[in-house]
Amino acid sequence: MNIFDILGPVMVGPSSSHTAGAVRIGRIARRLLGEGTPVMASIGLSGSFAATGRGHGTDKAIVAGLLGMQTDDERIATSFEHAQQEGMAYTFSHVKLSGEHPNTAKLVLTGKSGRSMEIVASSLGGGRIMVVELDGLRAHFSGDLPTLIVQNMDQPGHVSDVTSMLAHKGINIATLQLSRDHPGGNAVMILEIDKAVPQEGIAWLARTEGIHRVTFVDAEPVAVQG
């Protein structure tokens, strides 16, 4: 347990789970897309997010996060207007995501390049979040640690490619997750690591045959009340 678990985030209210957590879900989705503000966001709210989210500002909070706002940004309440100014279109719907935390959202984003990305993420309370699905594959990461995400064909050798590159760069692995849709299909590696990956390491992986996309998300400091 750390101080963030006890004190909670510095945030615009009213709720750490429905507001601060929702902002952070939007922010992690934006960072995973890697193209700044998306041009289109389809946002599905599940469980408690769907039932009471509007009253807690969950909808405005997710949009604020997609625009890059922090949890303590006073503009969260007017995020819809800022989205219009930045040219980001968005829609909201209610979705059923069985087996997930009650405060869960499914975001489908389209970036300026035309690339689309889909995540499912949950707000766990106290501003903490967890990404539980990425582009249809299971995941389990928060973005609190530097995170390397490698999307690839499910074939031998890719785990060795990634871990060897990290070893060569002197980067220690904290956690390693593997997921695939079926043998020989699409797969994803999610590695929480101790420090940032140099750009040349990311570029080398991206050129490797069978690797579709490499995304690095650096740790994001979270301000706490004190």
N, C-alpha and C positions, 0 to 999 in steps of 0.2 A: 504494500500500500504506500502511495506517495501523497504529498500534500494536496495535489489536485483531487484525489479521491475524497479527501476530508473536507476541503474548503469549497470546491467547485470552481467553475470558471468565472472570470470577469466577463459579464454579459449584460445585454439588454434583455429584460424579462419578457414574459412572466415566468417561464419554466426552463429549467436547465435541460430537461429531456426533450420537450416539445419545441423549444426555441434555440438554445445554445447548441444542442445536439443536432438539430435540423440544419443550422448554419454550417456546422462542421461536415455534415453529409454533403451539402452542396459544394463546399470547398474541396473535399477529397475527390468528388466527381470531376470538378473543374481541373484539378491537378492531374488526375489520371488521363483525362482527355488530352491535356498537354498543348492546347491551342488557345489559351486565354478563355474569354467568354464564349460559350457556345452560341451558335446561331439559332438553335432549336432545342428545347428541352421538353420531353414528355415525362411528367412526374406522377407516379402512382402512389397513393397513400394507403397504408394497410393498418388494420387494427385500431389502436387508440389514436394514431395519427389521423386516420380517416374520420373517427368518431368525434374527436374534440380538437383536432389540429387547427381548424380555422380560428376558433376562439383563442387559442394560445399563440396564434401567429406562425404556425408551422409552415404554411404555404409561403408567406413572405420571407421567412427565415431561410428556407431552401433556396429560393430565388436569390436572396442576398448572398448566400454562400457561392452560388454559381457565378455571381458577379465579382467574387473575390473579397467580399466584406468579411471582417472578423466578428467574433461573437459580441464585442462591445461597441460595434459601430452604430451610432445613432440613426443612420440611414436605413436600418433594417425595416422600420415601419413603413418606409416609402420605397421599398425595393422594386415594386411593380413599375413605378414611374421611372426609376433608373434603368430597369430592363428595357423599357420602351426607348429610352434615350440611346441605349447602347445597341439597339437593334436585335435584342434577343427575344424570340418568340417562345411561348411556353403554354402548356396545357396541363390541367390537373384532372385526375380521375381517382376513383376508389378501386383498389385491387385486393384480392385475397391471396395472401402468401402463407400457405399452411406451414406450420412448424417453425416460423420465425418469431422473433421478439415482437410484442404488440406495437412498439414504436418503430415501424419499418417503412422504408420508402424504396420504390423501384424507379430509377432514373434512366431514361434512354436519351442520350445526347448526340447532337450532330455538330461537328466543328466547322470552322471556316473552310477547311480543305475538302469537306464532304465526308470525312471519316465519322462513323458512328460508334458509340460505345454504350454498354449497358451495365449498370451496377445495381445491386440490392444491398442496402446498408441499414443498420439498426442503431437507434439511439438508446444507450444502456442506462442513462441517468448520470447526473453530475457533469454533463457535457461530453461524456465518453461515447465513442461510436465504434462500430465494427462493420467492416465490409464483409458480407457473407456470400456474395456471388459476383463474379466478374465475367461479362460476356458469356453468360450461361453456364459457367463452371464454378464449382464451390470454392470459397475462399474464407480466410479468417485473418484479417489484419486491420489495424486501427490507423495507421499512418503516424503513430507516435514515434516510431523508429524509422531510420532510413530504410526504404523498401525498394527492392528490385523485382520487377515483374517481367517474366519472359513467357510470351505466348508462342507456342511452337507445335510442330507435328509430333505426335506421339511415336517416337522412334529412338532406338538406342543412341547414346552418346551425348545428348543435349545436357543432361545433368552434369556430366563430366566437363563439358565445354564451359558451363557457367561457373562451377566450383573451381575449376582450374584458373579461369580468368581472375576470380576474386582472390585466390591464393597468390597469384602472380602480383596482384596489386596490394597485397598485405592486408586484405579486408577479412575480418572474422565474421562468421555466420551465426546469428543468434537463433533463428528458426528457419526451417525449410519446409514448404508445403508443396505437394504435387497433386494435381487433379487432371482428369481427362474425361471426355465425353464417351469414348469407347476405344478399345485397342486399335492403334494405328490412326486414330482421329486427331481431334484438336486437344491440346494439353496446355497447362499453365504451370509455371513454377513461380512461387512467391517466396522471396527470401528477405527476412528482416535482418539487417546487418548493422555493424558497429559504426560505419562512417560512409561518407558519400563515395559513389563510384565515379572515377574519372571518365570524362567524355570519350576518351579513346577506347576504354574498355566497353562502354555501351555501343560505340560504333562498330567495334570488332564483332561483338555478338550479333548485332543487327545484320551484318554481312554474311553470317554463317548460314549455310544451306539448311533449310527446314525450320528456321526461326522466323516467325512472322512479324513479331513486334517486340521491342524492348522498351520498357518504361521504368524510369527511376523517379521515385518520389522521396525527397529529402524529409527529414523529421521537421515537424512544424512546432515551434515553441507555443505553449498555451499559457496565457496569463491567468493567474489565480488571485482570488480575493485575499487581502491581507490587511 
